[in-house]
Amino acid sequence: MDYPFEQWYAAIDHQPDLPGGLDAMPTWIQDVARVCRETDIHQHFSDNSRKVPEADPNGTPPRYSAVLILLGEGESDGAPEILLTHRTPTMRTHSGQMAFPGGGWESQDPDPIRTAVREAQEETDLDPESITPLAVLQPLYIDRTNFAVVPVLAYWHAPHPVHPATAENDWVETVAIADLVNPENRFRVEYLGWHGPAFYVHDMILWGFTGGVVDALLERAGWAQPWDTQRKVDLFSALAESSNGEALADMRKGFRGELDR
């Protein structure tokens, strides 16, 4: 069955039903779910660059997509974890970047939850029945690609093994929240006046859109620890030393093109 985009877009303002309410969820996830359901994520960002425009400078309307922010508990210690992927360096867009599973709206999707879960299933072999959607966040803008991305928060109540199920990703793992909030793993990347939060994840770097959302999530959940926000590293130097495998030459051109507008 096909659904009009207008229905999908309208669903952004509707939170998923929770049988038993948030109190039925584990205590550690209740606060972050409540905040994500009740407040606008844009409040965390210091400028308006993440607010979605009607069109880019060329007059092209943004393309809408959804990503899955999947939180679960570690098998050995029960500590909070988050599911992340690494995009294969040969991909045409966002190559080599760490990301949430997700992708573009399709007419078969009645709402952003369906888009995020469908894409996560395709990318990681995630069982849709193993998760509980908790919140739909407001769309965030990526100006370099003219994408409007709707984050969907979910709880992984029945975790199971996942893996790169397509050529799109070459790495899929859960990452401990404790590792992400560790001050030693936190820094800022900068280039030509732009800067943003970043994280060391093994020998890779989590930054950009996903890094910004993770940073916002940690703050909103009350999980963040004090860290040196003045610890700044040149973006391209950091990526060159990482195993991300991002297309640095193309990225430089993209950054400069944005600044020339």
Steps between C-alpha positions, in 0.01 A plus 500: 500500500624849416468797733521869407799695626262742672385219730859406578591861574198556724598194705814681618282682752349181643678295763474119500254334735663327795290222655554537872655844450860601556487345847501161330844577355830447687569784742820610326322577172186667636643850537660518157184363338286755682726790401509386137120472491434836664770744382652615171852369435589828329527653847834322538659656193650848533401626154220457249700292251316180594153647447348377175447767231229484237773475235878521463672803338432344158127481570497121546274371781678277754476123473358334810639194674498336844764338718468257790658591833487156657588471868541171678683330785835324488481123515773468762438802725154632415645846439344727234621462142419658165501340154730660243619415151796592281424578138718320248768739365396425140145632547402804292368708791628529858765241416709387796286677758366353821123526504170384639319245284241675288413636158259685279123515507325260263133492407456168682575677830200643688720686749864569600502206741433263213775661291759476776413142594478381139838646417656359817363157413643523149840625617560290812248212488326649804180325605228769512319304770804530728466875551254742661477846337505766771512841334502684168725806507474811286681488164859623484659649190822396326584790272780329306257238365168686538357221715246544779549213745244388758662314792290221653589388852435135586574245772649164402301281736607171338856548369642253253808478275512754215744538214558698179217359288577702185802655332400835650674427831813306592461521879199478733539492877358624826718756676489546876364835614774492764760509223331793326480711817860421597676840487805336341288408198350846451630796300392751237592499133531826307568623149479847343294639786268199529520283811304217656513228767688178429570168671769236471333162442771235484725624218222696330356847552133575552425858391272707276125455512514177701758641739282804560192289570693271737633808681146636532370162619764470771425850626122455493524164677719644774773247417770743386808545718712816515754501216745743346289685244809698399673183381484578129651301214514581130227292337706374209806420710284297737325313219829430321631329814179300552379185327179669378619500139306813408547670163697794635568677169131506411414613853736795476332611179158466662597708802650773285198501273272559798714788623502662154120525486 
